[in-house]
Structure formats: C-alpha cells, structure tokens
Amino acid sequence: MVTLNPWPEADPSLMTPAPEHDDIRRVVRDIFDKHGDHDAVRQVVETPAGHDEGLWGVLCAHMDVPSMALGEDRGGLGYGLPEQGVVLEEAGRALSPEPLLSSAVLAVHALSQVPRTAATDDLLSAVAGGGVLGALGPLDPAASLTATPRAEDWCVSGTVERVLHGATADILLLVAATPIGLGMFAVRADQPGLTVRPHTVMDTTRRQARLELHDAKAHRLLDGPDLPRLLVELRDLTTIAVACEHVGMMDALLSMTKQHLVQREQFGRPLATFQALKHRMADLLVDLERARSSARYAARVFTADPSSVPLAAAVAG
C-alpha cells in the first residue's frame, strides 16, 4: 500500500528566516506609519481614487512593489511572493486601500504568464512600473462575458460583478467565452463600449465595480490549455495574498489588545495580570502564529512551484 503525501515536498530552507524580509518590513512599516496611518486611510477612501496616489507613488518608486515578484529578465527585482507577502502583511496591518492585491500582485502575475509579444510586454512594463493600474475580473470558468473576433482584435460583451478596484483600474483583465473555449483579454478602461458602475460596499478600502461591456475592443492575452492552469494559479495566489493581509490585521489587533490590557486597570490591578485574560491572549497568539506560518509557507511554495501549492494555499486561506 502506497501512502501519498498531500503536502508539497518543499526544501526546509524555504522556511528559514531571511534577514532581508526584516529590512523590507521595517522600511514598508515606516512608509505606512508616515503616509498611511488610520486617520489618513479614513480620508483617502472618500476620494474619487479611493487610495492615496502619493503613497502609491512612494511604494512604487522606493520599494518597486509591483515589480518585486517579477523576474529580472522581465525588468523586475527577481524576488518572489514571500517578499511581496511581507508588504501585504504590512498593508493589512495599516488597513491600506492601495491597489496592491489587484494590480501589484494579481495583474502583474497574470501579465507575466501570457505569451510574450510587443503588446503584452508593454502592458506588463506599464503595470509593473506602477503608473498603470490593473484589475482582474472574476476567474470563474463559466464566464459571463463573450468575445468575438473582429478584424485584427476582439470585441467583448457581457456583464461582470464585483471587480476589485474595477472603477479605478486603467487595464481590465477579463475571462470571456470565445467560439473555441475560454480566453483572457485585456480591455482598456477608456475603451468605448465599457461602462463602469461602482458598487456601494461595506469595506470602503475594498472598492468594487460592475462592468458592462458592449462590443468593447479587447486584446487577447491567452487561450487554449494554458489558461485553466493560469486561472488555478491566480486563485491560489489570491488566497495566499489575502491570507498575508489578514495576518497583518491579526498582528495589529493583538498588539492593540495587549496595549489595552497593560494600560487599563480594574480592582487596582492592570487587566494584563488577570490569569483568564492571559490564557485568552496566549490562545490568540497561537492562532496568529499558525496563520502566519501557513501563509508564509504557502507563499514560499508558490514561488518555488505554483503547481504544487493548492493544499498549502487552502490551509492558509
């Protein structure tokens, strides 16, 4: 009888602490503390852009966040998702509304995986540089969009809901049904035939929009047997990236709770001295470390071999 190990056989060195991660964390936390504290977040989410364009510029210019996980052969820094995950943790800690997930992580990865042409290289360079924002539509294989070939390009029609940062993106990456199967297409936000309707959302740091397309001109990026693989990769990447953000949120909440327990007194004693509260804090710390370990492990496995990551991504999620 053969016992199958569902976990990827990753090298133990993948989990070895990296000193450069601490350096990245320190610099990024300083940036968010200076430019994106919670008071600043409350203000910028009410602006038309929904995020701080100045802060986004700093993240792009000083940290090259959109190109951080991009290979050096494509003009990136040549790191991977573990390093980008550090930035995502700090963004979660700051509740940042910047388009890190939608543009710097998902759009850049999608564009880096499609066949190279002059057009796709230009798109990738623009989004990886941070000056152009990308957004990824739903990854459901049962696409609600249809694409029809027209002359030298394609036209896409249909409606998609809940596109993250869909109202502020410059480039929309959408999955549509073609006469021969599914395809991924790039649609420019200023394209005639595209109507964007922002949704009212509870979490204003996560703006979403409804896209209505009526014969909107589109550029085909990918189709055929490679597309299902990329869609699976993007789903796993989304799960891991959101898990990294949530680890940052949990870490911030635990720190705030600890500070409250140390400062607040009852019956003449700090709350932190009560044994029942100590036990609850210990349980929360264990939960945080489990979440942190699973998210960082999944990020490392994704960078080493995306095809082996589904279970690790699911655990992190």
Secondary structure, DSSP 8 states (H G I E B T S, - for coil): ------S----GGGGS--HHHHHHHHHHHHHHHHH--HHHHHHHTTSSSSS-HHHHHHHHHHH-GGGTTS-GGGTS----HHHHHHHHHHHHHTT--SSIIIIIIIIHHHHHTS---HHHHHHHHHHHTTSS-EEE----SS-SEEEEEETTEEEEEEEEEEEETTTT-SEEEEEEEETTEEEEEEEETT-TTEEEEE---S-TTS-EEEEEEEEEEEEEEEETTHHHHHHHHHHHHHHHHHHHHHHHHHHHHHHHHHHHHHH-EETTEEGGG-HHHHHHHHHHHHHHHHHHHHHHHHHHHHHH-GGG-HHHHHHH-
